[in-house]
Amino acid sequence: MKKTIPESCPCGRPLAYAACCGRHHKGNPAADAESLMRSRYTAYARGLEDYLLATWHASTRPARLDLATAPQPKWLGLEILAASEKQDAATVEFVARCRIGGRAQRMHEISRFLREEGRWYYVDGVLD
């Protein structure tokens, strides 16, 4: 009998997708802003537009994302550089790597998050 290996999580944590970001994608709230950031990266990698919009703060949320519009990036990896939390506000600095049309790119961002009613939401970010 062939043993199946659980799919690893795209966010970079050494866990299977189902035990890591997959549980957030199914509705379990992220415990902290870094976990939300990781789950949002994984949602981009998997094309989960509904999740991305649901975890975007209402004050800055776009009407839609159009993730299926070409050219679609192939997400290659996420590195968290720093994360800080103060009460119900947090920042996460990260570098996300992707390939678009055969060209490698990296996105360096410092993202802001707010916690409301026990749930973290992405507010906005500053690209470097």
N, C-alpha and C positions, 0 to 999 in steps of 0.2 A: 504494500500500500504506500502510495506516494504521500509524504508529509508536506503540507502546505506551510509556507513561512508567512507570518502576518506581514502585510504591507507596512513598510516603515513610514513614519510621518514626514511629509515634506518640510515641516518647520525646523527640522534639524535636531530635535530632542531624540534621545535614543529609546523611543517608544514606538509601538505600533500605532498606526493612524487611528484605529478605533479607540484606543486607550488614551490618546493624546488629543489632537484637534477634532477628531471625529465626534467625540462626545459633546463638544461645544456646538458643532454643526447640527447636532440632533436636539439642541435646546438647553443643555446644561450651561449655566453662566460661567464665564471665566473667573477664576479666583483673583486675578490681578491683571493689570494693564499689559504686562509682558505676555501673559498667556493669551489675552485677546489679540495682541499684535501677531503672535505666532499663528493663531487660528485664522486671522484675516489673511495673512500671507498664504496659508494653505488653501483658503477659499479662493484666492486669486489663481493659484496653481490648478485648482480643480474646476474653476469656472462657476463658483457658487455665488452668483450675483445677489440672490435673495438674502443670503446670510450677510454679505457685505453691507447691503442696505439696512438690514435690521440692526447691525452693530455700529452704524454710523449715527452720530448724534443728530437729533432732529434739527438743530440750528444750522447745520452745515451739510446735511444730507442732500445729494443730488437726486433728481427724479428717477434717473436710471444710469447704468454704467456702460451698457453695450459691450460686454466682454467678448461677444462673438464677432465683433467687427475686426476685419483684417487690418494690419497684420497682428496676429495673436502672439504674445510672448510665450516662450517656453521658460518657465521659472526653474532656475538651477540651484538656488541655495539662499539661505537666510543666515545672517550673522547679527546677533544682538550685541551692540557695543556698550550700551549703558541703559539702565532703567532706574527711575526714581519715582517714589510715590509719597505724596503728602496729603493725608486725609482722603478726600474724594477727587483729587487731581493727580495726574501722573504724566510722565514723559518717557518715551522709549526711543532710543537712538539705534538705528539699524542700517545695515547694508543688505540689499536684496539684489541678487544677480539673475539675469535673464538673457535670453537670446531672442532677438527679433530679426526675422529675415536673414538668418545666418550670422548676424553681428552680435557679439557679446556686449552687454551693457551692465552697468551697476547703478543702483539707485541708493543714494545715501540720504536718509531722512531722519529728522527729529520729530516724532509724532506726539500730539497731545491727546490725552484721554480724560474723561470725566466719569465718575461713578454716580449713578442715580438709581435709587430704590434697589440697591444691591447689585446692579449690573454696570459693567464698564462699557463705555462707548468711545469710539474714535471720533475726535473733533476735527483735527486738521494736522498738517505737517509742514515743515520747512525743509525743502530739498537743498542739498549742498552740491 
